[in-house]
Amino acid sequence: MVGNTFKPNPNANLASNANSNPNAAFNPSANASAKPRSQGQDIYIGEGVVIQGTFSVPGKAEIHGTVNGELKADNLLVGLQGKITGTVTAREMDVLGEINKEIHCEEYLHIRASGMVSGTLEYSDMEIERGGKFAGSMIQKPARK
């Protein structure tokens, strides 16, 4: 469309507009009292995205697409549409989607009602909500100190 140009409003207060935050989609619960994000240490894989390989994430890995391979993260969230197949290692895991093969959870694993974990699981502390599924073998390890 010719003639339509974007003209920013110099009087607009962008700081108070949550929709102006380019990271709002990644962290929808962000607010003024939230902890600051660790820039460059997190990864977000969106729905429909398929990746393959070996990934090491010092911060949070949020998976809504498909990961095939090896994933290491401090904190892992597998969304409803998320699926990981391979070797997964994390301190904490929150599973709404699916993880398959070899799972190493160093502290706390939470399998939500929609979640499915299958394969060989090593964990320290675990919670499975009603409706959540686990298939395979599991070994409980002492918590790290």
N, C-alpha and C positions, 0 to 999 in steps of 0.2 A: 504494500500500500504506500504509494508515494504521498508525501506531505505529512505523514504521521511521524513525529519524532518525539522521543522521550525527553521531557524537561523536568529535572529534579526540582522539588519544592525546597528552597533553602530554609524555609521556616518549619519543615517537618522535623519532629523529634524522633529520629530513628532508634535511639537507644531505648525508648519505651515501647517500641513496636517489636513484639516477639517474632513476627513473620519476616522481619528484615534481617534476622540472623541467619547467615548461610549455613550454620551448623544446627539449626533448629530441627531439621529432618533427622539428623543423627542422634540428637539428644533432646527429644521433645519435652522432657520434664525439666529442662534447664530453667533456672530462675536465679534471682540475685543471691539467694542463700546457698545455691548449689556449689559444690567444690569446683574449682577451675579444672578444665580438661587438660590432660597432659598432651600438649601439641606434638604431633609427629610420632606418637607411641601407640596409637589406636588404629584399628582397621574396621571398615564397614563394607560388607559385601551385600549388595542389594538384591531384591527378588529378580529372578531371571538371569542373573549373572552366574556363569560357570567358570571356575578357575581350577587349575591343576598345578601341583608343585609342592614345595616345602616352604612354610611360612613360620617366622618367629616374630611374635608380637609382644613387646615389653609391657604393653598396657592391656586395653580391652579389645577383644575381637568380637564383633557383632555380625553374625552370619544369617542372612535372610535368603541367600541364593544357595549355590551348590559348590562345595569344596571337595576335591579329590586329592589325597596326598597326605602330607604331614603338617599338622598345625600345632604350634606351641604358643600359649598366651598366659598372661597372668590371670585374666578374667575372661570367661567365654560365655556369650549369650547366643544360643541358637534359636532364632525366631520360628514362628509357625511354619513358614515355607522353607526354612533352612534345612540343609542336609549335608552332613559331613561323612565321608567314607575314607578311612585311613587311620593313621596313628594320631591321636589327639591327646595333648598334655596341657593341663591348666591347673592353677591353684583352686579356682572356683569355677563351677559350671552351672548354668541355668538353661535347661533344655525344654523348649516348647516344640521343637521340630524333631530332627532325627540325627543320631550319631551311630555309625556302624564301624566295626572292626576292633581296634585296640584303643582303649580309653584309660588314661592315667589322670585321676583327679586327686590332687595332693591334699586338699582340705575338705571342701563341701560340694556335693553334687545334688542338684535339685531337679528331679524329673517332674515336669508339670503334667497335668491331666492329658494334654495333647501330645506329650513327648514320648519318644521311643528311643531306647538305647539298646544296642545289640552287639555282642562280641565278647571280648575279654575285658573285664573292668577291674581296675585297682582303684580303691577309694579309701578315704578316711572316715568321712561322715556323709550320710546320704538320706534324702527324703524323696519318696515317690508319692505323688498325689494320686487319689483315686482316679483311675482311668489311664494313668501313666503306665508305660510298658517297659519291661526289661527282659531280654532273652540272651542267654549265654552263661558265662561263668564269671564269678566275682570273688575278689579277695579284699578283705578289709585290712588296711595298713594303719599303724599308729600315726596320729597327727604329727606334722612337723612342728618343732618348737623353735 
